[in-house]
Structure formats: C-alpha cells, structure tokens
Amino acid sequence: MVVWDPEKRFELSHKNLHMKADYASYEGKTVIGAPTHVLSRGELVVENDKTIGKKGRGQFVRRGTFSL
C-alpha cells in the first residue's frame, strides 16, 4: 500500500530513484506528487523518503510467460 502526498515536490535523480543505472532520463526534473509511506505485507518499508525495510525480505513470485 502506498500513501501518496499529491502536493509534495520531488526532484528526480539517479540517487533517489533506487535504480541500478548511474543516470536518470529525467535528471533534475521536479514533479509534484510523491509517496510518503509504503507498506509491504503489513510492514512499513518506506517512511518520508527513507527506506527502512530489511534487505532480503521480498519474495519472488514466479509467473508464466505472456503469449498472444
């Protein structure tokens, strides 16, 4: 579950987007609206821009391939 603040201003950067790339396509662009809290399976994992979830707590869910 995500708690969203529609008024929050957020500057996009490779440092705050949690990607494995060392760049961001929209580096420096400011957007309006951002998450404030994220819950995963009942546990708070992000609070006010800080990841507080324990590393490795995720679960891989195998899915079949998509066919047309």
N, CA and C of each residue as an Amber inpcrd file, in Angstrom:
protein
   204
   0.8430000  -1.1520000   0.0000000   0.0000000   0.0000000   0.0000000
   0.8990000   1.2290000   0.0000000   0.5010000   2.2430000  -0.7350000
   1.2710000   3.4810000  -0.8270000   0.4150000   4.6390000  -0.3310000
   0.9750000   5.4680000   0.5450000   0.3290000   6.7040000   0.9770000
   0.9430000   7.8130000   0.1310000   0.1180000   8.5290000  -0.6140000
   0.5590000   9.4970000  -1.6080000   0.2510000  10.9130000  -1.1660000
   1.2380000  11.7940000  -1.2690000   1.0410000  13.2170000  -0.9970000
   0.9890000  13.9360000  -2.3410000  -0.1870000  14.3800000  -2.7810000
  -0.3180000  14.9950000  -4.1000000   0.3220000  16.3830000  -4.1920000
   0.7170000  16.9740000  -3.0770000   1.3180000  18.3190000  -3.0660000
   2.8390000  18.2920000  -2.9290000   3.4070000  17.1600000  -2.5880000
   4.8460000  17.0630000  -2.3430000   5.6290000  17.2840000  -3.6350000
   6.6830000  18.1080000  -3.5580000   7.5620000  18.3500000  -4.7130000
   8.7600000  17.4190000  -4.5800000   9.1440000  16.8170000  -5.7100000
  10.1710000  15.7860000  -5.6990000  11.0570000  15.9660000  -6.9250000
  12.3650000  16.1050000  -6.7290000  13.2950000  16.2430000  -7.8550000
  13.8420000  14.8700000  -8.2300000  13.6690000  14.5050000  -9.4940000
  14.1200000  13.2110000  -9.9770000  15.6380000  13.1940000 -10.1300000
  16.2470000  12.1280000  -9.6470000  17.6950000  11.9670000  -9.7040000
  18.0210000  10.4830000  -9.6400000  19.1260000  10.0820000 -10.2320000
  19.5100000   8.6710000 -10.1440000  19.8100000   8.2760000  -8.7030000
  20.1140000   9.2400000  -7.8570000  20.4200000   8.9580000  -6.4540000
  19.1770000   8.6410000  -5.6340000  18.0220000   9.2000000  -6.0230000
  16.8230000   8.9730000  -5.2080000  15.7650000   8.1090000  -5.9050000
  16.0770000   7.5490000  -7.0700000  15.1060000   6.6970000  -7.7610000
  15.3740000   5.2090000  -7.5560000  16.4250000   4.8620000  -6.8470000
  16.7260000   3.4730000  -6.4700000  16.8470000   2.5470000  -7.6760000
  17.5760000   3.0040000  -8.6910000  17.8150000   2.1840000  -9.8770000
  19.2700000   1.7270000  -9.8580000  19.5630000   0.6970000 -10.6380000
  20.9410000   0.2390000 -10.7250000  21.7380000   1.0310000 -11.7560000
  21.0940000   1.8730000 -12.5230000  21.7860000   2.7170000 -13.5000000
  22.4010000   3.9230000 -12.7860000  23.4260000   4.5090000 -13.3860000
  24.0580000   5.6710000 -12.7790000  23.5570000   6.9800000 -13.3820000
  22.3770000   6.9400000 -13.9770000  21.7750000   8.1310000 -14.5570000
  20.2550000   7.9880000 -14.4920000  19.5720000   9.0900000 -14.7140000
  18.1110000   9.0650000 -14.7930000  17.7060000   9.8540000 -16.0380000
  16.7520000   9.3560000 -16.7820000  16.3160000  10.0070000 -18.0170000
  15.8010000  11.4250000 -17.7760000  15.2080000  11.6490000 -16.6350000
  14.6290000  12.9590000 -16.3260000  15.3800000  13.6370000 -15.1870000
  16.6810000  13.4640000 -15.1380000  17.5420000  14.0440000 -14.0990000
  17.2620000  15.5400000 -13.9240000  17.0100000  15.9550000 -12.6870000
  16.8070000  17.3580000 -12.3760000  15.3790000  17.8520000 -12.5310000
  14.4950000  17.0630000 -13.1280000  13.1040000  17.4880000 -13.3080000
  12.3700000  17.3820000 -11.9710000  11.6180000  18.4070000 -11.6530000
  10.8230000  18.4120000 -10.4260000   9.3950000  18.0070000 -10.7720000
   8.8700000  17.0520000 -10.0260000   7.4920000  16.6020000 -10.2210000
   6.6970000  16.9180000  -8.9580000   5.3940000  16.9990000  -9.1050000
   4.5250000  17.2530000  -7.9610000   3.7400000  15.9810000  -7.6850000
   3.8220000  15.5090000  -6.4540000   3.1760000  14.2760000  -6.0370000
   4.2180000  13.1950000  -5.8400000   4.2340000  12.6100000  -4.6480000
   5.2090000  11.5700000  -4.3370000   4.7090000  10.7550000  -3.1470000
   5.2050000   9.5320000  -3.0220000   4.8040000   8.7100000  -1.8740000
   5.4440000   9.2160000  -0.5860000   4.7310000   9.0690000   0.5220000
   5.3040000   9.4070000   1.8240000   5.5810000   8.1460000   2.6380000
   4.7400000   7.1280000   2.4600000   4.8940000   5.8650000   3.1820000
   4.5460000   4.7090000   2.2450000   5.2550000   3.5950000   2.4140000
   4.9620000   2.3860000   1.6410000   4.9280000   1.2130000   2.6130000
   3.8490000   0.4380000   2.5390000   3.7280000  -0.7730000   3.3430000
   3.7590000  -1.9860000   2.4190000   4.4830000  -3.0120000   2.8330000
   4.5770000  -4.2540000   2.0770000   4.2400000  -5.4020000   3.0050000
   3.1870000  -6.1330000   2.6740000   2.7080000  -7.2430000   3.5070000
   2.5600000  -6.8260000   4.9710000   2.0360000  -5.6170000   5.1850000
   1.7520000  -5.1300000   6.5270000   2.9310000  -4.4930000   7.2420000
   4.0950000  -4.4500000   6.6180000   5.2760000  -3.8790000   7.2500000
   5.6500000  -2.5580000   6.5720000   5.9150000  -1.5370000   7.3680000
   6.3360000  -0.2490000   6.8390000   7.7560000  -0.3940000   6.2860000
   7.9340000  -0.1230000   4.9870000   9.2450000  -0.2840000   4.3520000
   9.8370000   1.0360000   3.8550000   9.0050000   2.0650000   3.6730000
   9.4950000   3.3950000   3.2990000   8.7330000   4.4130000   4.1280000
   9.4870000   5.3290000   4.7300000   8.8680000   6.3900000   5.5260000
   9.6010000   7.6980000   5.2450000   8.8750000   8.6780000   4.6730000
   9.4260000  10.0080000   4.3960000  10.7670000   9.9450000   3.6670000
  10.7720000   9.3140000   2.4960000  11.9400000   9.2300000   1.6090000
  13.0530000   8.3200000   2.1160000  12.8520000   7.6260000   3.2080000
  13.8960000   6.7500000   3.7400000  13.4100000   5.3030000   3.7140000
  14.2190000   4.4300000   3.1130000  13.9030000   3.0020000   3.0900000
  14.2670000   2.4150000   4.4370000  13.2920000   1.8060000   5.1060000
  13.5370000   1.2370000   6.4250000  13.2670000  -0.2660000   6.4550000
  12.8550000  -0.8180000   5.3110000  12.6140000  -2.2540000   5.2320000
  13.9240000  -3.0240000   5.2690000  13.8620000  -4.2470000   5.7530000
  15.0450000  -5.0920000   5.8400000  15.3900000  -5.6650000   4.4710000
  16.6490000  -5.6510000   4.1220000  17.1310000  -6.1840000   2.8640000
  16.8480000  -7.6900000   2.8210000  16.3610000  -8.1570000   1.6820000
  16.1050000  -9.5840000   1.5150000  14.7440000 -10.0460000   1.9940000
  13.8610000  -9.1340000   2.3840000  12.5590000  -9.5340000   2.9080000
  11.5390000  -9.7870000   1.8020000  11.8970000  -9.4730000   0.5700000
  10.9730000  -9.6760000  -0.5480000  10.7900000 -11.1460000  -0.8890000
   9.7950000 -11.4170000  -1.6900000   9.5260000 -12.7880000  -2.1310000
   9.3940000 -12.7980000  -3.6420000  10.0830000 -13.7370000  -4.2780000
   9.9640000 -13.8960000  -5.7200000   8.6870000 -14.6740000  -6.0230000
   7.8790000 -14.1510000  -6.9170000   6.6460000 -14.8180000  -7.3100000
   6.7820000 -15.1850000  -8.7860000   6.9450000 -16.4700000  -9.0770000
   7.1340000 -16.9320000 -10.4390000   5.8170000 -16.7930000 -11.2120000
   5.9300000 -16.2690000 -12.4170000   4.7880000 -16.1020000 -13.2880000
   5.0800000 -16.7740000 -14.6270000   4.0600000 -17.1890000 -15.2990000
   4.2160000 -17.7680000 -16.6320000   4.5070000 -16.6800000 -17.6460000
   4.9240000 -17.1060000 -18.8250000   5.1920000 -16.1280000 -19.8780000
   3.8870000 -15.6700000 -20.5070000   3.9460000 -14.5020000 -21.0840000
   2.7700000 -13.9210000 -21.7300000   2.7390000 -14.3720000 -23.1930000
   1.6440000 -14.9010000 -23.6260000   1.5390000 -15.2920000 -25.0320000
   0.3320000 -14.6210000 -25.6510000   0.4820000 -14.2570000 -26.9170000
  -0.6040000 -13.5610000 -27.6110000  -1.5590000 -14.5350000 -28.2460000
